[in-house]
Amino acid sequence: MAVVVDRDECTGCGSCEDACPMEAIAVKDDVAVVDVDECTECESCVDECPTGAISLP
């Protein structure tokens, strides 16, 4: 299972995209989108998100 992005909290800042070592996150239409096939659940994006919009279920 991959990390989840709360679309209401995401500002599209790109911090998660920069932090992801697997390049599994891309900002599209001002919201982070996770490629579930590439996400390794390392939580780097969770730690970097300034709004807390990303979590691991």
PATORSE-262124 format. One record per residue: residue number from 1; residue in one letter; x, y, z of N, C-alpha, C, O in turn. Coordinates in steps of 0.1 Angstrom, whole numbers. Layout:
<rs>
@resi:NUM	resn:A	n_X:X	n_Y:Y	n_Z:Z	ca_X:X	ca_Y:Y	ca_Z:Z	c_X:X	c_Y:Y	c_Z:Z	o_X:X	o_Y:Y	o_Z:Z
...
</rs>
This chain:
<rs>
@resi:1	resn:M	n_X:8	n_Y:-12	n_Z:0	ca_X:0	ca_Y:0	ca_Z:0	c_X:9	c_Y:12	c_Z:0	o_X:19	o_Y:13	o_Z:7
@resi:2	resn:A	n_X:5	n_Y:22	n_Z:-7	ca_X:13	ca_Y:35	ca_Z:-8	c_X:8	c_Y:45	c_Z:1	o_X:-3	o_Y:44	o_Z:8
@resi:3	resn:V	n_X:15	n_Y:56	n_Z:2	ca_X:11	ca_Y:68	ca_Z:10	c_X:-2	c_Y:74	c_Z:4	o_X:-4	o_Y:72	o_Z:-8
@resi:4	resn:V	n_X:-9	n_Y:81	n_Z:12	ca_X:-22	ca_Y:87	ca_Z:7	c_X:-21	c_Y:102	c_Z:8	o_X:-15	o_Y:107	o_Z:18
@resi:5	resn:V	n_X:-26	n_Y:109	n_Z:-2	ca_X:-26	ca_Y:124	ca_Z:-2	c_X:-40	c_Y:129	c_Z:1	o_X:-49	o_Y:125	o_Z:-6
@resi:6	resn:D	n_X:-41	n_Y:138	n_Z:11	ca_X:-54	ca_Y:144	ca_Z:14	c_X:-55	c_Y:156	c_Z:4	o_X:-48	o_Y:166	o_Z:6
@resi:7	resn:R	n_X:-63	n_Y:155	n_Z:-6	ca_X:-64	ca_Y:165	ca_Z:-16	c_X:-69	c_Y:179	c_Z:-11	o_X:-65	o_Y:189	o_Z:-16
@resi:8	resn:D	n_X:-76	n_Y:178	n_Z:0	ca_X:-81	ca_Y:191	ca_Z:6	c_X:-70	c_Y:198	c_Z:13	o_X:-70	o_Y:211	o_Z:14
@resi:9	resn:E	n_X:-60	n_Y:191	n_Z:18	ca_X:-49	ca_Y:197	ca_Z:26	c_X:-36	c_Y:200	c_Z:17	o_X:-28	o_Y:209	o_Z:20
@resi:10	resn:C	n_X:-35	n_Y:193	n_Z:6	ca_X:-23	ca_Y:195	ca_Z:-3	c_X:-24	c_Y:208	c_Z:-10	o_X:-34	o_Y:212	o_Z:-16
@resi:11	resn:T	n_X:-12	n_Y:215	n_Z:-9	ca_X:-11	ca_Y:228	ca_Z:-16	c_X:-4	c_Y:228	c_Z:-29	o_X:-3	o_Y:237	o_Z:-36
@resi:12	resn:G	n_X:1	n_Y:216	n_Z:-32	ca_X:9	ca_Y:214	ca_Z:-45	c_X:23	c_Y:220	c_Z:-44	o_X:28	o_Y:224	o_Z:-55
@resi:13	resn:C	n_X:28	n_Y:222	n_Z:-33	ca_X:41	ca_Y:229	ca_Z:-31	c_X:53	c_Y:221	c_Z:-38	o_X:63	o_Y:227	o_Z:-41
@resi:14	resn:G	n_X:52	n_Y:208	n_Z:-39	ca_X:63	ca_Y:200	ca_Z:-45	c_X:73	c_Y:195	c_Z:-35	o_X:83	o_Y:188	o_Z:-39
@resi:15	resn:S	n_X:72	n_Y:197	n_Z:-22	ca_X:82	ca_Y:193	ca_Z:-13	c_X:82	c_Y:177	c_Z:-13	o_X:93	o_Y:172	o_Z:-12
@resi:16	resn:C	n_X:71	n_Y:171	n_Z:-14	ca_X:71	ca_Y:156	ca_Z:-14	c_X:77	c_Y:151	c_Z:-26	o_X:84	o_Y:141	o_Z:-26
@resi:17	resn:E	n_X:75	n_Y:157	n_Z:-37	ca_X:80	ca_Y:153	ca_Z:-50	c_X:96	c_Y:154	c_Z:-50	o_X:102	o_Y:144	o_Z:-54
@resi:18	resn:D	n_X:101	n_Y:164	n_Z:-44	ca_X:116	ca_Y:166	ca_Z:-42	c_X:121	c_Y:155	c_Z:-32	o_X:133	o_Y:151	o_Z:-34
@resi:19	resn:A	n_X:114	n_Y:152	n_Z:-22	ca_X:119	ca_Y:143	ca_Z:-12	c_X:118	c_Y:128	c_Z:-15	o_X:125	o_Y:120	o_Z:-9
@resi:20	resn:C	n_X:110	n_Y:125	n_Z:-25	ca_X:108	ca_Y:111	ca_Z:-28	c_X:120	c_Y:105	c_Z:-36	o_X:123	o_Y:109	o_Z:-47
@resi:21	resn:P	n_X:127	n_Y:95	n_Z:-29	ca_X:139	ca_Y:89	ca_Z:-36	c_X:135	c_Y:80	c_Z:-48	o_X:143	o_Y:77	o_Z:-56
@resi:22	resn:M	n_X:122	n_Y:76	n_Z:-48	ca_X:118	ca_Y:67	ca_Z:-59	c_X:111	c_Y:74	c_Z:-70	o_X:107	o_Y:68	o_Z:-80
@resi:23	resn:E	n_X:110	n_Y:87	n_Z:-69	ca_X:103	ca_Y:95	ca_Z:-79	c_X:89	c_Y:90	c_Z:-81	o_X:84	o_Y:90	o_Z:-93
@resi:24	resn:A	n_X:82	n_Y:87	n_Z:-70	ca_X:69	ca_Y:81	ca_Z:-71	c_X:58	c_Y:91	c_Z:-69	o_X:46	o_Y:88	o_Z:-70
@resi:25	resn:I	n_X:62	n_Y:104	n_Z:-68	ca_X:52	ca_Y:115	ca_Z:-66	c_X:54	c_Y:126	c_Z:-76	o_X:65	o_Y:130	o_Z:-79
@resi:26	resn:A	n_X:43	n_Y:130	n_Z:-82	ca_X:43	ca_Y:141	ca_Z:-91	c_X:32	c_Y:151	c_Z:-88	o_X:21	o_Y:146	o_Z:-83
@resi:27	resn:V	n_X:34	n_Y:163	n_Z:-89	ca_X:24	ca_Y:173	ca_Z:-87	c_X:16	c_Y:176	c_Z:-100	o_X:22	o_Y:180	o_Z:-110
@resi:28	resn:K	n_X:4	n_Y:173	n_Z:-100	ca_X:-5	ca_Y:175	ca_Z:-112	c_X:-17	c_Y:183	c_Z:-108	o_X:-24	o_Y:179	o_Z:-98
@resi:29	resn:D	n_X:-20	n_Y:193	n_Z:-115	ca_X:-31	ca_Y:202	ca_Z:-112	c_X:-31	c_Y:207	c_Z:-98	o_X:-41	o_Y:207	o_Z:-91
@resi:30	resn:D	n_X:-19	n_Y:210	n_Z:-93	ca_X:-17	ca_Y:216	ca_Z:-80	c_X:-20	c_Y:206	c_Z:-68	o_X:-23	o_Y:210	o_Z:-57
@resi:31	resn:V	n_X:-19	n_Y:193	n_Z:-71	ca_X:-21	ca_Y:183	ca_Z:-61	c_X:-11	c_Y:172	c_Z:-63	o_X:-9	o_Y:168	o_Z:-74
@resi:32	resn:A	n_X:-5	n_Y:167	n_Z:-52	ca_X:5	ca_Y:156	ca_Z:-53	c_X:-3	c_Y:143	c_Z:-56	o_X:-13	o_Y:140	o_Z:-51
@resi:33	resn:V	n_X:3	n_Y:136	n_Z:-66	ca_X:-3	ca_Y:123	ca_Z:-70	c_X:8	c_Y:112	c_Z:-68	o_X:19	o_Y:114	o_Z:-73
@resi:34	resn:V	n_X:4	n_Y:101	n_Z:-62	ca_X:14	ca_Y:90	ca_Z:-59	c_X:12	c_Y:79	c_Z:-68	o_X:1	o_Y:74	o_Z:-71
@resi:35	resn:D	n_X:23	n_Y:74	n_Z:-74	ca_X:24	ca_Y:62	ca_Z:-82	c_X:25	c_Y:51	c_Z:-73	o_X:36	o_Y:48	o_Z:-68
@resi:36	resn:V	n_X:14	n_Y:44	n_Z:-71	ca_X:13	ca_Y:33	ca_Z:-61	c_X:23	c_Y:21	c_Z:-64	o_X:27	o_Y:14	o_Z:-55
@resi:37	resn:D	n_X:26	n_Y:20	n_Z:-77	ca_X:35	ca_Y:9	ca_Z:-81	c_X:50	c_Y:12	c_Z:-78	o_X:58	o_Y:3	o_Z:-76
@resi:38	resn:E	n_X:53	n_Y:25	n_Z:-77	ca_X:67	ca_Y:29	ca_Z:-74	c_X:69	c_Y:33	c_Z:-59	o_X:81	o_Y:32	o_Z:-55
@resi:39	resn:C	n_X:59	n_Y:36	n_Z:-52	ca_X:60	ca_Y:40	ca_Z:-38	c_X:65	c_Y:28	c_Z:-29	o_X:59	o_Y:17	o_Z:-30
@resi:40	resn:T	n_X:75	n_Y:30	n_Z:-21	ca_X:81	ca_Y:20	ca_Z:-12	c_X:77	c_Y:22	c_Z:2	o_X:82	o_Y:15	o_Z:11
@resi:41	resn:E	n_X:69	n_Y:32	n_Z:5	ca_X:64	ca_Y:35	ca_Z:18	c_X:76	c_Y:40	c_Z:27	o_X:76	o_Y:37	o_Z:39
@resi:42	resn:C	n_X:86	n_Y:47	n_Z:22	ca_X:97	ca_Y:51	ca_Z:30	c_X:94	c_Y:63	c_Z:39	o_X:101	o_Y:65	o_Z:49
@resi:43	resn:E	n_X:83	n_Y:69	n_Z:36	ca_X:78	ca_Y:81	ca_Z:44	c_X:86	c_Y:93	c_Z:43	o_X:84	o_Y:102	o_Z:51
@resi:44	resn:S	n_X:95	n_Y:94	n_Z:34	ca_X:102	ca_Y:107	ca_Z:32	c_X:93	c_Y:118	c_Z:29	o_X:95	o_Y:129	o_Z:34
@resi:45	resn:C	n_X:83	n_Y:116	n_Z:21	ca_X:73	ca_Y:126	ca_Z:17	c_X:65	c_Y:130	c_Z:29	o_X:61	o_Y:142	o_Z:31
@resi:46	resn:V	n_X:62	n_Y:121	n_Z:38	ca_X:54	ca_Y:123	ca_Z:50	c_X:61	c_Y:133	c_Z:59	o_X:55	o_Y:143	o_Z:64
@resi:47	resn:D	n_X:74	n_Y:131	n_Z:60	ca_X:82	ca_Y:140	ca_Z:69	c_X:84	c_Y:154	c_Z:63	o_X:85	o_Y:163	o_Z:70
@resi:48	resn:E	n_X:84	n_Y:155	n_Z:49	ca_X:86	ca_Y:168	ca_Z:43	c_X:74	c_Y:176	c_Z:41	o_X:75	o_Y:188	o_Z:39
@resi:49	resn:C	n_X:62	n_Y:170	n_Z:41	ca_X:50	ca_Y:177	ca_Z:38	c_X:47	c_Y:188	c_Z:48	o_X:45	o_Y:185	o_Z:60
@resi:50	resn:P	n_X:47	n_Y:201	n_Z:45	ca_X:45	ca_Y:211	ca_Z:55	c_X:31	c_Y:213	c_Z:60	o_X:28	o_Y:219	o_Z:70
@resi:51	resn:T	n_X:21	n_Y:207	n_Z:53	ca_X:7	ca_Y:208	ca_Z:57	c_X:2	c_Y:195	c_Z:63	o_X:-10	o_Y:194	o_Z:68
@resi:52	resn:G	n_X:10	n_Y:184	n_Z:63	ca_X:6	ca_Y:171	ca_Z:69	c_X:-5	c_Y:164	c_Z:60	o_X:-13	o_Y:157	o_Z:65
@resi:53	resn:A	n_X:-4	n_Y:167	n_Z:47	ca_X:-14	ca_Y:162	ca_Z:38	c_X:-11	c_Y:148	c_Z:33	o_X:-20	o_Y:141	o_Z:27
@resi:54	resn:I	n_X:1	n_Y:143	n_Z:37	ca_X:4	ca_Y:129	ca_Z:32	c_X:6	c_Y:120	c_Z:45	o_X:12	o_Y:124	o_Z:55
@resi:55	resn:S	n_X:0	n_Y:108	n_Z:43	ca_X:1	ca_Y:99	ca_Z:55	c_X:2	c_Y:85	c_Z:49	o_X:-1	o_Y:82	o_Z:38
@resi:56	resn:L	n_X:6	n_Y:76	n_Z:58	ca_X:7	ca_Y:62	ca_Z:55	c_X:-5	c_Y:55	c_Z:62	o_X:-5	o_Y:55	o_Z:75
@resi:57	resn:P	n_X:-14	n_Y:49	n_Z:55	ca_X:-26	ca_Y:43	ca_Z:62	c_X:-22	c_Y:31	c_Z:70	o_X:-30	o_Y:25	o_Z:77
</rs>
